[in-house]
Amino acid sequence: MVDIVKDQRHSIVRGLIEADEMEALGAILKKMPSVETAELLKKLSGEQILKLLPGFADEDLGDIASNMEMEQLLELFDISDRRLFARIITNMSSDIRADLYQELDKDQQLELLPFLDKRTRENVIFLSSFPEETAGSIMVTDFATVRADMTVNRAIEKIRQDAPSKKMIYYVYVVDENMKLRGFVTLKDIIMAEPDTPVGDILHSDFVWADVKEDRESVAQKIEKYDMVAIPVLNAHRQLAGIVRHDEAIDVIRAEHTEDLEKFMGIVHAPEDLNYVETGVFGHFKKRVVWLSSLAVIGIISGMIIHHYEEAMASLIILALYMPMIADTGGNAGSQAATMVIRAIALGQITARSWLKILFKEARIAFLLSLVLGVIAFGKILFLSWETDVPPEYNLLLIAFAISLALSLQVITSTVVGAGLPLLVKRLGGDPAVAASPAITTLVDITGLLIYFGVATLFFF
């Protein structure tokens, strides 16, 4: 039912956009959630948006802008009056506001700063100073603080003065006179306590926190692990610098997963989160061509191996029939092992220092898999090739055994390579996802051919 109402509402909005009925459109957009409004504003030109935005309340204006695409916000900056844009950026979420400020060039920043109030100006400069991948870059300063010696009644008054947004009222942080964090109280704690109760009596002093220089993925994992609405971010002096919200943690986790998936499949990661539909053909081409071209060049080695054993295949053509089976099985086994290891690394379950233990474990798993797959391959060859013409000096049972043995050895080596390559890259300080599917598939193809023809040579030539 909700989706039906939403679709009807969007249909009406699209009709008003086509008819250029800005006044009626604005009236409807004011009644819609900010995220939907931002989504619908994508369909408008910058000039049309500027006609609509001044009619929104300040808080709604900030929420809408916080959900808009960065490119659209930059376009608005170029064509809007600086006073209007200052009003927009002042009411935006502080972390997104800092991201937007960093996207502006130095001249644009200098144009904007005089129109911002002192508190916003200091805040945006402060948040823009942190490196991109750190907790400081994704934290917000939208939080409330109280002192431990305050009564609950006085704390409520202080919270009203701080005026945090509705999103950030769940936790109230307790600090000393130097802004060092002592703990926190929840909104429930404050509501349930007597008005004259000291905040120190209901204080939660055992808390999880993040450092401003900590990697943002680590911060997101803490929020996920401890099921937190927000996590406090402290500087080197344990002073409260900001907080990271759970919704920002979700965005970070999604961005990291996207980046890992792209690396896993050999796709060049883009700095921004590109929409598949909105990205052009050439944009997708650039993301994919580098890895595929590189691996195609490396694949020449496979061709050289096959060319070297050309005479062997000519004398025993059945060997060529089962080359794809060897390659596919090895690629699947290697990718499986790599996926499990990369996931375990990402979740912090294993480290590169425990590589020997991990490889030994994967080798034992591979041995069991090789027994099962070897038996299946042996039966498959006998079933599919029992009518195949085999030179009289060769025996089909021996051929099936040799191919199955090669496949079993390939499963073991592919699994060990698949597990070991991400660990090696991690040990060298790189991203283990880079050493994933395409790279491993190409590598195990080469090792598989060497094993395959090596076993064949040992048995038949």
Rosetta blueprint (number, residue, H / E / L):
1 M L
2 V H
3 D H
4 I H
5 V H
6 K H
7 D H
8 Q H
9 R H
10 H H
11 S H
12 I H
13 V H
14 R H
15 G H
16 L H
17 I H
18 E H
19 A L
20 D L
21 E L
22 M H
23 E H
24 A H
25 L H
26 G H
27 A H
28 I H
29 L H
30 K L
31 K L
32 M L
33 P L
34 S H
35 V H
36 E H
37 T H
38 A H
39 E H
40 L H
41 L H
42 K L
43 K L
44 L L
45 S L
46 G H
47 E H
48 Q H
49 I H
50 L H
51 K H
52 L H
53 L H
54 P H
55 G H
56 F L
57 A L
58 D H
59 E H
60 D H
61 L H
62 G H
63 D H
64 I H
65 A H
66 S H
67 N L
68 M L
69 E L
70 M H
71 E H
72 Q H
73 L H
74 L H
75 E H
76 L H
77 F H
78 D H
79 I H
80 S L
81 D L
82 R H
83 R H
84 L H
85 F H
86 A H
87 R H
88 I H
89 I H
90 T H
91 N L
92 M L
93 S L
94 S H
95 D H
96 I H
97 R H
98 A H
99 D H
100 L H
101 Y H
102 Q H
103 E H
104 L L
105 D L
106 K H
107 D H
108 Q H
109 Q H
110 L H
111 E H
112 L H
113 L H
114 P H
115 F H
116 L L
117 D L
118 K H
119 R H
120 T H
121 R H
122 E H
123 N H
124 V H
125 I H
126 F H
127 L H
128 S L
129 S L
130 F L
131 P L
132 E L
133 E L
134 T E
135 A H
136 G H
137 S H
138 I H
139 M L
140 V E
141 T L
142 D L
143 F L
144 A E
145 T E
146 V E
147 R E
148 A L
149 D L
150 M L
151 T E
152 V H
153 N H
154 R H
155 A H
156 I H
157 E H
158 K H
159 I H
160 R H
161 Q H
162 D H
163 A L
164 P L
165 S L
166 K H
167 K H
168 M H
169 I L
170 Y L
171 Y E
172 V E
173 Y E
174 V E
175 V E
176 D L
177 E L
178 N L
179 M L
180 K E
181 L E
182 R E
183 G E
184 F E
185 V E
186 T E
187 L H
188 K H
189 D H
190 I H
191 I H
192 M H
193 A L
194 E L
195 P L
196 D L
197 T L
198 P E
199 V H
200 G H
201 D H
202 I H
203 L L
204 H E
205 S L
206 D L
207 F L
208 V L
209 W L
210 A E
211 D E
212 V L
213 K L
214 E L
215 D E
216 R H
217 E H
218 S H
219 V H
220 A H
221 Q H
222 K H
223 I H
224 E H
225 K H
226 Y L
227 D L
228 M L
229 V L
230 A E
231 I E
232 P E
233 V E
234 L E
235 N L
236 A L
237 H L
238 R L
239 Q E
240 L E
241 A E
242 G E
243 I E
244 V E
245 R E
246 H H
247 D H
248 E H
249 A H
250 I H
251 D H
252 V H
253 I H
254 R H
255 A H
256 E H
257 H H
258 T H
259 E H
260 D H
261 L H
262 E H
263 K H
264 F H
265 M L
266 G L
267 I L
268 V L
269 H L
270 A L
271 P L
272 E L
273 D L
274 L L
275 N L
276 Y L
277 V L
278 E L
279 T L
280 G L
281 V H
282 F H
283 G H
284 H H
285 F H
286 K H
287 K H
288 R H
289 V H
290 V H
291 W H
292 L H
293 S H
294 S H
295 L H
296 A H
297 V H
298 I H
299 G L
300 I H
301 I H
302 S H
303 G H
304 M H
305 I H
306 I H
307 H H
308 H H
309 Y L
310 E H
311 E H
312 A H
313 M H
314 A H
315 S H
316 L L
317 I L
318 I H
319 L H
320 A H
321 L H
322 Y L
323 M H
324 P H
325 M H
326 I H
327 A H
328 D H
329 T H
330 G H
331 G H
332 N H
333 A H
334 G H
335 S H
336 Q H
337 A H
338 A H
339 T H
340 M H
341 V H
342 I H
343 R H
344 A H
345 I H
346 A H
347 L L
348 G L
349 Q L
350 I L
351 T L
352 A H
353 R H
354 S H
355 W H
356 L H
357 K H
358 I H
359 L H
360 F H
361 K H
362 E H
363 A H
364 R H
365 I H
366 A H
367 F H
368 L H
369 L H
370 S H
371 L H
372 V H
373 L H
374 G H
375 V H
376 I H
377 A H
378 F H
379 G H
380 K H
381 I H
382 L H
383 F H
384 L H
385 S H
386 W L
387 E L
388 T L
389 D L
390 V L
391 P L
392 P L
393 E L
394 Y L
395 N L
396 L H
397 L H
398 L H
399 I H
400 A H
401 F H
402 A H
403 I H
404 S H
405 L H
406 A H
407 L H
408 S H
409 L H
410 Q H
411 V H
412 I H
413 T H
414 S H
415 T H
416 V H
417 V H
418 G H
419 A H
420 G H
421 L H
422 P H
423 L H
424 L H
425 V H
426 K H
427 R H
428 L L
429 G L
430 G L
431 D L
432 P H
433 A H
434 V H
435 A H
436 A L
437 S H
438 P H
439 A H
440 I H
441 T H
442 T H
443 L H
444 V H
445 D H
446 I H
447 T H
448 G H
449 L H
450 L H
451 I H
452 Y H
453 F H
454 G H
455 V H
456 A H
457 T H
458 L H
459 F H
460 F H
461 F L
